[in-house]
Amino acid sequence: MKEYDRVELIKDRQEYLDAGIKKGDKGTILGEKRLGYWLVYFDGEIFKDEDGIWKTTEIDVGIKEEDLKVIEESD
């Protein structure tokens, strides 16, 4: 597992559910592994709000390595 790999969450934990992430969600690792956790940016949507400001529903969460599965390796 390394930065920019695409990953899937394979285990639910209350801390992930509290952040809005559930088993099966997919994202991209950004950053180095720290204390057994990877920072993962889970896929969301980009949209323009009523004031014309671009926003995203992306969620970034520290995830334990054993709770992730690599689905596409980065180069």
Secondary structure, 3 states (H helix, E strand, C coil): CCCCCEEEECCCCHHHHHHCCCCCCEEEECCCCECCEEEEEECCCEEECCCCCEEECCEEEEEEHHHEEEEECCC
